[in-house]
């Protein structure tokens, strides 16, 4: 489980970028919300999508490449 915190309300980074900036190496490919390869389980908190997700997600999953955290969130990350 990894906690993700945006540094400020004006932080424009996606959840995926915040993870990468924190030296995590989550699995990802297109980084545009199409493939669904980067999907993660959102364990706590909420996110706002920048674009409507096209990639497949199940209930409780997010596409971190196209969403930003709303405050603190907790995600289950699969790293490479």
N, C-alpha and C positions, 0 to 999 in steps of 0.2 A: 504494500500500500504506500502511495506517495502523496504527500500533501502539496498542493499547488497554490501559490499566492501571487496575485498580480501586485506589482510594486505600488501602483496607484490607480485611481479610477481612470486616468488618462492613458494607462498602459495599453498599447495597441497590439501587443503580441498575442498570438493564439496560444492555447494550452500546449500544443505541440512545440511551439517555439520556446515557451517557458521551460518545458521539460528538457529540450536540447541545451538551452542556456545554463541549465542546472547539471550538466554533464550526464544526463540520462540519454540513453540511445533507444527510444521506442521504435518499434517497427513502423515504417511508413513508406509510401511510394509516391503517389501523385501529388499529395499535399494540396489538393483542390476540392476534396470532398466527393470525388467520383468513385474511387476504387473501394473504399471501406477498409483498406488494409490496416490503417492506424487505429481503428476503433478501440475504445477503452471502456471499462466498466466505471461508471460514475458512482462512487460509494457515498459521497456526501457533498452537499452544496448544489449550486445550479450554474448553468452556462448560458451565454447568449450566442446564437449563431450569427456569423457574419453573412453567410449565404445559406440558402436552404440546402440541407444535406441530400445528396443523390445516392451516395454509397449506402449499402445495407447496414442497418443497425437493429439490434433487438432492444426490447424495453430495458431501460437502465444503462444503455450504452451511449457513448458520444463519439463524434468524429473530431478529435482534438485539433486537426489541421485547419478547421474552419469555425472554431468557436473560441470564445474568451471566457475566463472565469468571472463569475459575479461574486466577488469576495473570495473567501477561502473555499477550496474544493479538495476532495480526496478522490484519487483515482487508482485503479488497479492497473499497473503497467506491465506489459510484456516487452522486455528489452532484448536487443540482438547482441 
